[in-house]
Amino acid sequence: MPRSRRAPGPEDRLRAEHMLALAREAIAEFAPVEESEFLSRRLYQTSLAWYIQAIGEAAARISDESRAIIPDVPWRQIVGARHILSHEYDRLIPAKLWRVLREHLPPLVAQLEAGANRLPASVEDDRGPQP
Protein backbone atom coordinates (compact mmCIF):
# COMPACT_ATOMS: atom_id res chain seq x y z
CA MET A 1 0.00 0.00 0.00
CA PRO A 2 1.55 3.34 -1.01
CA ARG A 3 2.14 5.93 1.66
CA SER A 4 0.10 9.13 1.43
CA ARG A 5 2.02 12.18 0.33
CA ARG A 6 1.67 15.32 2.37
CA ALA A 7 3.80 18.30 3.22
CA PRO A 8 6.00 18.12 6.31
CA GLY A 9 4.11 19.41 9.31
CA PRO A 10 4.47 19.87 13.05
CA GLU A 11 3.07 16.39 13.70
CA ASP A 12 6.12 14.92 11.94
CA ARG A 13 8.45 16.92 14.15
CA LEU A 14 6.59 15.71 17.25
CA ARG A 15 6.91 12.11 16.08
CA ALA A 16 10.64 12.54 15.36
CA GLU A 17 11.10 14.09 18.81
CA HIS A 18 9.18 11.17 20.32
CA MET A 19 11.49 8.73 18.52
CA LEU A 20 14.47 10.62 19.91
CA ALA A 21 13.10 10.59 23.47
CA LEU A 22 12.35 6.85 23.29
CA ALA A 23 15.78 6.01 21.89
CA ARG A 24 17.50 8.06 24.59
CA GLU A 25 15.36 6.45 27.28
CA ALA A 26 16.11 2.92 26.05
CA ILE A 27 19.85 3.61 25.96
CA ALA A 28 19.76 5.10 29.47
CA GLU A 29 17.55 2.34 30.87
CA PHE A 30 19.92 -0.40 29.74
CA ALA A 31 23.22 1.45 30.22
CA PRO A 32 24.17 -0.47 33.39
CA VAL A 33 23.07 -3.85 31.99
CA GLU A 34 25.71 -6.29 30.77
CA GLU A 35 25.05 -8.34 27.65
CA SER A 36 24.97 -11.66 29.52
CA GLU A 37 22.37 -10.32 31.93
CA PHE A 38 20.27 -8.90 29.07
CA LEU A 39 20.38 -12.19 27.19
CA SER A 40 19.22 -14.13 30.25
CA ARG A 41 16.33 -11.84 31.27
CA ARG A 42 13.15 -12.04 29.21
CA LEU A 43 11.83 -8.92 30.95
CA TYR A 44 14.74 -6.87 29.56
CA GLN A 45 14.21 -8.28 26.09
CA THR A 46 10.49 -7.54 25.97
CA SER A 47 11.04 -4.08 27.42
CA LEU A 48 13.57 -3.21 24.73
CA ALA A 49 11.30 -4.74 22.07
CA TRP A 50 8.57 -2.34 23.22
CA TYR A 51 10.90 0.66 22.81
CA ILE A 52 11.87 -0.48 19.31
CA GLN A 53 8.22 -1.04 18.37
CA ALA A 54 7.23 2.41 19.61
CA ILE A 55 10.11 4.04 17.73
CA GLY A 56 9.05 2.15 14.60
CA GLU A 57 5.41 3.12 14.99
CA ALA A 58 6.33 6.80 15.23
CA ALA A 59 8.63 6.45 12.21
CA ALA A 60 5.87 4.80 10.17
CA ARG A 61 3.65 7.85 10.70
CA ILE A 62 6.22 10.39 9.47
CA SER A 63 5.56 11.61 5.94
CA ASP A 64 7.90 10.73 3.08
CA GLU A 65 8.57 14.43 2.63
CA SER A 66 9.75 14.78 6.22
CA ARG A 67 11.81 11.61 5.94
CA ALA A 68 13.58 13.20 2.98
CA ILE A 69 14.57 16.14 5.20
CA ILE A 70 16.43 13.73 7.52
CA PRO A 71 17.82 11.24 4.98
CA ASP A 72 20.45 9.71 7.29
CA VAL A 73 17.78 8.02 9.41
CA PRO A 74 17.26 4.42 8.21
CA TRP A 75 13.47 4.82 7.99
CA ARG A 76 12.68 1.57 6.19
CA GLN A 77 14.77 -0.53 8.59
CA ILE A 78 13.18 1.11 11.64
CA VAL A 79 9.66 0.52 10.37
CA GLY A 80 10.65 -2.99 9.27
CA ALA A 81 11.94 -3.79 12.76
CA ARG A 82 8.62 -2.64 14.18
CA HIS A 83 6.74 -4.97 11.83
CA ILE A 84 8.94 -7.93 12.72
CA LEU A 85 8.56 -7.34 16.46
CA SER A 86 4.80 -6.87 16.17
CA HIS A 87 3.99 -9.70 13.79
CA GLU A 88 6.75 -12.22 14.35
CA TYR A 89 7.07 -11.88 18.10
CA ASP A 90 7.64 -15.62 18.42
CA ARG A 91 10.95 -15.22 16.59
CA LEU A 92 12.43 -12.66 18.98
CA ILE A 93 16.22 -13.01 18.93
CA PRO A 94 17.74 -11.48 22.07
CA ALA A 95 21.21 -11.05 20.53
CA LYS A 96 19.71 -8.96 17.71
CA LEU A 97 17.87 -6.78 20.20
CA TRP A 98 21.13 -6.25 22.06
CA ARG A 99 22.87 -5.25 18.84
CA VAL A 100 20.11 -2.75 18.03
CA LEU A 101 20.52 -1.27 21.51
CA ARG A 102 24.29 -0.93 21.39
CA GLU A 103 25.00 -0.40 17.67
CA HIS A 104 21.92 1.17 16.10
CA LEU A 105 20.18 3.31 18.70
CA PRO A 106 23.16 5.60 19.47
CA PRO A 107 23.57 6.65 15.81
CA LEU A 108 19.80 7.09 15.55
CA VAL A 109 19.92 9.50 18.48
CA ALA A 110 22.66 11.50 16.74
CA GLN A 111 20.75 11.53 13.44
CA LEU A 112 17.53 12.70 15.09
CA GLU A 113 19.35 15.29 17.21
CA ALA A 114 20.87 16.71 14.04
CA GLY A 115 17.72 16.55 11.93
CA ALA A 116 14.51 16.83 13.94
CA ASN A 117 14.90 20.58 14.32
CA ARG A 118 14.79 20.92 10.50
CA LEU A 119 11.15 19.78 10.54
CA PRO A 120 8.44 22.43 10.93
CA ALA A 121 7.58 23.11 14.57
CA SER A 122 4.30 24.87 13.76
CA VAL A 123 1.88 25.40 10.92
CA GLU A 124 3.47 28.81 10.28
CA ASP A 125 6.89 27.14 9.83
CA ASP A 126 5.28 24.86 7.26
CA ARG A 127 3.79 27.72 5.23
CA GLY A 128 6.80 30.01 5.41
CA PRO A 129 6.76 33.65 6.49
CA GLN A 130 3.33 35.27 6.48
CA PRO A 131 2.77 38.95 5.54
N, C-alpha and C positions, 0 to 999 in steps of 0.2 A: 504494500500500500504506500503510495507516494506521500511524502510529508507536505503539509500545507505551507505555502510560501506567504510570508508576511514580513513587514518591516521590523527591524530590531526595536524592541520597546522596553520599558522599565521592568516588565515581568521577566524578561530574559536576564536582566542584570540581577534581579532578586534571586533567580534560580542559580545563576553562576555564583553569587555570594553564598547561597545555601550550600552548594557543592563544596566551596572553599571551607566553610565552617565545619562541615561534616568531615572532610578530609583531615583538617587540622585536629579535630576532636579524636578521630580514630587513631591518628599518629600519637597524640598525647596519651590517650587511654592505654595504649599497648607499649608505650616507651619502656617501662620497666620490665616487660615480659620477655623472657628468653624464648628462643625458638622451640626448644624441647618442651617447655611448659605449655606454650601455645598449641603445639601439635598433640599434646596429651589431654587438653581440656576442651571438650565439646562446647562448653559455654563460651569460651573465647572465640571459637571458630564461628559459631552462629551469630555472635555479637558483631564480629567483623563483617560477616556476610550481610548483615542488616545495613551496616554503614555503606558497603559497596552497592547494595541494591538501591538505597536512598539516593546516593550520588548518581547512579545510572538513571533513576527515574527523573531526577531534576534535569539531567543532561538530555534525556529523550524529549523533554518539553521545551527545549531551547530551539528557536527558529534556525533554519539553515543560514539565514542572513547573519544572525548573531554569531553562529559558529564560525562563519567566514572571517569575522572580526578577530577571533582568537584562534587562528589556524593551528597553533602548536598543540592544542588540547586534542588528544586522541578520541574524538567524539564517538566514532563507530565502535571502538573497542570498549569504551565505558558503557555504552548502551548495550552492547553485546554481552558484557559481563553481567549486567543486570538481568538480561533475559535468561542466561544460563542459570544464575542463582535462583531465579524465580520459578523457572519451568523444569529445571533438571536438578532440583535440590538433592535428589538421592545420589547424585554423582559429585558431591562436594569433596574437593581434594584439599585437605588442610595445608599441604606444602605450597599449593598455588595461592591460597589466601595469604599465607605468610609472605610470599614473594610480592604480591600486590601491595601489601602493607609496607614492606621495606624498600622495594624497588620502584613502584609505580606511583604511590600516593605522594611521596615528597616532590617529585617533579611536577605532578598535577597541581600541588599547592603553589609552586613557583609560577607555573603557567597561568593559573587563575589570578594570582596576586598581580602579575604583570598585565593581564588582559581584561579582567572584569570591569575595571574602571573605564575602559573604552566603550562599554555598552551604555546606552542612554539610561540616565537615572530618573528621568521624568518624561512626561509626554512632550514638554517644551524642548528637551534635549533632542527628542526624536524628530521634531518638526524643524529644528534650527531656530535661529533668532527670529523673534516676532517683532513687527513694527510697533 
